[in-house]
Amino acid sequence: QLCMKNYAERFHLLLHLEEIQMEVDIKKYDLYGKTMTLDKSDKRLLILKVPGVAENRPSVLRGDKLNVRLSGDKSQPITVYEGYVHRVELDRVKLGFSK
């Protein structure tokens, strides 16, 4: 039963489980085999077409971090690049990466 002595431990567990479920839910939106193109108006950005982004499925906001890897990269450990969303448009997202 929930009581004053165990409520912090129980809610900590519930919060942890909620974070795990959020990770599982967002993995449904993983994209495979997509090619990014160079943004013609800003050569520092890459464009990734993301179906459903206009309907917030997935919900992507400016400043969000997206992980990208080369699809042909099979050697371990696989290099994961972190791109940050600079702009969200109808069916695409503009990402910036560190050099």
Secondary structure by P-SEA (a helix, b strand, c coil): ccccccaaaaaaaaaaaaaaaaaaaaacccccbbbbbcccccccbbbbbbcccccccccccccbbbbbcccccccccbbbbbbbbccccccbbbbbbcc
